[in-house]
Structure formats: C-alpha cells, structure tokens
Amino acid sequence: MKIKKTRSIQQIINDQINKWKLIRIEGKKEKPAIPVITISRQPGSNGHMVAKKIADELNLDLFDQEIIQAVAESAHMRASLVETLDEKGVSALEDMIAAVTKERHLWAYEYLHHLMRVIGTIGKHGHAVILGRGANFILPREEIFRVRIIAPLEVRIENTAKELSISWEEAKQLTIKTESDRKAFIRKYFNADIDDSQNYDLVINTENLDVNAAVESIKAALRLRKE
C-alpha cells in the first residue's frame, strides 16, 4: 500500500503563492477548494485513526504533530518547548514561572499567534484534515467541516490501554488528564466549551461504530452538506 506523505507547511505556502500567481496571470477566478476537515476528539475515541483514514481516502493532507513543528519554526523555538503548550490550558502563573525558569520561553499569547498563523495557512490552501489544536475555532466555519469524535469514558480507557499496552488504571489516569488538558486549552484560548455540540457540524460516537463506519459517516455528510 502506498503511504501518502504530508507536505510541510512551507511547501503549502509555496504552492499557494504559485497558484495565486497563476490565477493573476490567467485572470481566472479560483474555484472553491474542498473544505478543510477539522477533527476534534476525546482521548481514546479513535479520532486520530479516523483522521488518518479520511485523509487517505479523500487524498487530503493530514496535519497533527506537523503543526507543532510548524509553530516551532514560526516562533524560532524548539519543538519540545512548543509541546509544553500544545493542547494544554497553561495558567497565567504557570506561564510566568516557566518564563523565569527557562532560558527561552514562548508566552501563551505568542503561541496562539503562531498557531493561528500556521492553521490559517493550511486553511487558505484547503484539501486538508486538521486534528485538534482548536482549528474549528480558528478557521471560518463556512470554509470548514467540523467533526467531533466521542465515546463513553470506559470505552476510551479500554482503547487507550490496548493501544499503548498499559494497565487499565494507567490508561484511566492518562485519558482523564489528556481530556482535562484539551478542555482547558479550548477554554483558555477560545473561551469555548470543547464538548458543546453546536461547535461542530457532525458528532460521531465510536462506541458502536468502527473507524470505517465513522469515515463513511463523514463522507456521507460531506456529500449532503449545504453549499
């Protein structure tokens, strides 16, 4: 099976510039791109697997960890520093302590600035799946298709334990901590509730749906969505 390689943010920027140049030269109007699909997911709900499969089947670029690297490059910081803020709601006190104790520090507002710049670039290009990072709150809702993947806590703990080969108790602690971090991240940077269904076009519960069924649901919704 041929593995599709995600292009870098810089490659997308270069492609977009070349496309705009061609449009100006030929005097053509740009056709609407396939909307960006944003996928928000509860930890352990198999959201990352759904994102990968829908990207593969629709031949779209998938952006997950690549966003961390792109933010790091934009901010001229190490990716390891950016990871300390990635999908986490750092408090003002934690931010200040980190600034004092670290040689180089990325303030929360600076992180948000670079994150919006990176995701905005992806959004202008289209043809992409963005996993997490509040992309559904950053990009214009009329230009994206917003998906939320959920499942009951017990199911998510079992999935996490199986995927990471860890004990049930370890999986429980990790699942709850990750979910708390993501909720705090959305609340801090976007003043929103990550669990509010009104923030999404489609919410999929994977308790009784496997990855294939979830992907088919997204594809069907894309075909039927209002223009």
C-alpha positions as CSV (number, residue, x, y, z in Angstrom):
1,M,0.0,0.0,0.0
2,K,1.3,3.4,-0.9
3,I,1.8,5.8,2.0
4,K,0.8,9.4,1.4
5,K,3.3,11.8,2.8
6,T,2.0,15.0,4.4
7,R,3.6,18.1,2.9
8,S,5.3,20.6,5.1
9,I,3.7,24.0,5.9
10,Q,6.4,25.7,3.8
11,Q,5.5,23.6,0.8
12,I,1.9,24.5,1.2
13,I,2.8,28.2,1.4
14,N,4.9,27.9,-1.8
15,D,2.1,26.1,-3.6
16,Q,-0.4,28.7,-2.6
17,I,1.8,31.6,-3.8
18,N,2.3,29.9,-7.1
19,K,-1.4,29.2,-7.5
20,W,-2.2,32.9,-6.8
21,K,0.4,34.0,-9.4
22,L,-1.2,31.7,-12.0
23,I,-4.7,33.0,-11.3
24,R,-3.5,36.6,-11.7
25,I,-1.7,35.8,-14.9
26,E,-4.6,33.9,-16.5
27,G,-7.3,36.2,-15.0
28,K,-9.2,33.2,-13.7
29,K,-11.4,33.0,-10.6
30,E,-10.2,30.5,-8.1
31,K,-12.6,27.6,-7.7
32,P,-13.7,26.8,-4.1
33,A,-11.4,24.2,-2.6
34,I,-12.5,21.1,-0.8
35,P,-13.2,22.3,2.7
36,V,-10.8,21.7,5.4
37,I,-12.0,19.0,7.7
38,T,-11.3,19.7,11.4
39,I,-11.4,16.8,13.8
40,S,-11.8,17.3,17.5
41,R,-11.6,14.1,19.5
42,Q,-11.9,12.8,23.0
43,P,-8.8,10.9,24.0
44,G,-9.3,7.2,23.3
45,S,-12.1,7.7,20.9
46,N,-10.0,6.6,17.9
47,G,-10.2,10.1,16.5
48,H,-6.6,10.0,15.2
49,M,-7.4,6.8,13.3
50,V,-10.5,8.4,11.8
51,A,-8.5,11.5,10.8
52,K,-5.8,9.4,9.1
53,K,-8.2,7.2,7.2
54,I,-10.4,10.1,5.9
55,A,-7.3,11.9,4.8
56,D,-6.1,8.8,2.9
57,E,-9.4,8.1,1.3
58,L,-10.0,11.7,0.1
59,N,-6.4,12.3,-0.7
60,L,-6.1,15.2,1.7
61,D,-3.1,16.4,3.7
62,L,-3.2,15.4,7.4
63,F,-1.9,17.8,10.0
64,D,-1.3,16.6,13.6
65,Q,2.2,16.7,15.1
66,E,3.3,18.6,12.0
67,I,1.6,21.6,13.5
68,I,3.9,21.6,16.5
69,Q,6.9,21.7,14.2
70,A,5.5,24.5,12.1
71,V,4.6,26.6,15.2
72,A,8.2,26.0,16.4
73,E,9.7,27.1,13.1
74,S,7.4,30.2,13.0
75,A,8.3,31.1,16.6
76,H,12.0,30.2,16.2
77,M,11.7,27.8,19.1
78,R,12.5,24.2,19.7
79,A,9.5,21.8,19.1
80,S,10.0,20.4,22.6
81,L,9.1,23.9,24.0
82,V,6.0,24.2,21.9
83,E,4.9,20.8,23.0
84,T,4.6,22.1,26.6
85,L,1.7,24.4,25.3
86,D,0.2,22.0,22.7
87,E,-3.4,21.4,23.5
88,K,-2.9,22.4,27.2
89,G,-4.5,25.3,29.1
90,V,-1.5,26.7,30.9
91,S,-2.4,29.1,33.7
92,A,-1.0,32.6,33.9
93,L,1.0,31.6,37.0
94,E,2.5,28.5,35.2
95,D,3.3,30.8,32.3
96,M,5.2,33.2,34.5
97,I,7.1,30.5,36.3
98,A,8.1,29.0,33.0
99,A,9.3,32.3,31.8
100,V,11.6,32.7,34.8
101,T,12.9,29.2,35.0
102,K,13.6,28.6,31.3
103,E,16.3,30.1,29.1
104,R,13.8,30.6,26.2
105,H,10.1,30.8,26.7
106,L,7.1,31.0,24.5
107,W,4.3,33.0,26.1
108,A,0.8,31.7,25.7
109,Y,-0.3,34.7,23.6
110,E,2.7,34.2,21.4
111,Y,1.9,30.5,21.0
112,L,-1.7,31.4,20.0
113,H,-0.4,33.9,17.4
114,H,1.8,31.4,15.7
115,L,-0.8,28.6,16.0
116,M,-3.4,30.8,14.2
117,R,-0.8,31.8,11.6
118,V,0.0,28.1,10.8
119,I,-3.6,26.9,10.8
120,G,-4.7,29.9,8.8
121,T,-2.1,29.0,6.1
122,I,-3.5,25.4,6.0
123,G,-7.0,26.8,5.8
124,K,-6.2,29.0,2.8
125,H,-4.9,26.0,0.9
126,G,-7.7,23.7,1.7
127,H,-7.6,20.0,0.9
128,A,-6.5,19.1,4.5
129,V,-7.6,17.4,7.6
130,I,-6.5,19.1,10.9
131,L,-6.5,17.1,14.0
132,G,-7.2,19.1,17.2
133,R,-5.5,22.4,18.1
134,G,-8.7,24.3,18.1
135,A,-8.8,24.6,14.3
136,N,-12.6,24.6,14.2
137,F,-12.5,27.8,16.4
138,I,-9.7,29.5,14.3
139,L,-10.9,29.0,10.7
140,P,-14.2,30.5,9.3
141,R,-16.9,27.9,9.9
142,E,-18.3,28.4,6.3
143,E,-15.0,27.2,4.9
144,I,-14.6,24.1,7.0
145,F,-16.4,20.9,8.0
146,R,-16.2,20.4,11.8
147,V,-16.2,16.9,13.2
148,R,-16.2,15.8,16.8
149,I,-15.3,12.1,17.7
150,I,-16.6,10.9,21.1
151,A,-17.1,7.7,23.1
152,P,-18.0,6.7,26.6
153,L,-15.2,7.0,29.1
154,E,-15.0,3.2,29.8
155,V,-14.6,2.5,26.1
156,R,-11.9,5.2,25.7
157,I,-10.0,3.8,28.7
158,E,-10.0,0.3,27.2
159,N,-8.9,1.7,23.8
160,T,-6.0,3.6,25.3
161,A,-4.9,0.6,27.4
162,K,-4.9,-1.6,24.3
163,E,-3.2,0.9,22.0
164,L,-0.4,1.8,24.5
165,S,-0.1,-1.6,26.1
166,I,-0.6,-0.1,29.6
167,S,-2.7,-1.1,32.6
168,W,-6.3,-0.1,32.9
169,E,-5.6,2.2,35.8
170,E,-2.7,3.9,33.9
171,A,-5.0,4.3,30.9
172,K,-7.7,5.8,33.0
173,Q,-5.3,8.4,34.5
174,L,-3.9,9.3,31.1
175,T,-7.3,9.6,29.5
176,I,-8.7,11.8,32.2
177,K,-5.6,14.0,32.2
178,T,-5.5,14.4,28.4
179,E,-9.2,15.2,28.3
180,S,-8.8,17.8,31.1
181,D,-5.8,19.4,29.2
182,R,-7.8,19.7,26.0
183,K,-10.8,21.2,27.7
184,A,-8.6,23.8,29.4
185,F,-6.8,24.6,26.1
186,I,-10.1,25.4,24.3
187,R,-11.5,27.3,27.3
188,K,-8.3,29.4,27.7
189,Y,-7.6,30.3,24.1
190,F,-11.1,30.3,22.6
191,N,-13.4,30.9,25.5
192,A,-15.4,27.9,24.4
193,D,-16.6,24.5,25.6
194,I,-15.0,21.7,23.6
195,D,-18.0,19.4,24.4
196,D,-20.6,21.8,23.1
197,S,-22.2,20.1,20.1
198,Q,-23.0,23.5,18.5
199,N,-19.3,23.9,17.7
200,Y,-19.4,21.0,15.3
201,D,-21.2,20.0,12.1
202,L,-21.1,16.3,12.9
203,V,-20.6,14.4,16.2
204,I,-19.8,10.7,15.9
205,N,-19.9,8.3,18.9
206,T,-17.5,5.4,18.2
207,E,-18.8,3.1,20.9
208,N,-20.7,1.1,18.3
209,L,-19.0,2.4,15.1
210,D,-15.6,1.3,14.0
211,V,-13.2,3.6,12.1
212,N,-14.5,2.6,8.7
213,A,-18.1,3.4,9.7
214,A,-17.1,6.7,11.2
215,V,-15.2,7.6,8.0
216,E,-18.2,6.7,5.8
217,S,-20.4,8.9,8.0
218,I,-18.1,11.9,7.4
219,K,-18.1,11.2,3.6
220,A,-21.8,11.0,3.5
221,A,-22.2,14.2,5.5
222,L,-19.8,16.0,3.2
223,R,-21.9,14.9,0.2
224,L,-25.1,16.1,1.7
225,R,-23.9,19.3,3.4
226,K,-25.4,22.7,2.3
227,E,-23.3,24.7,-0.1
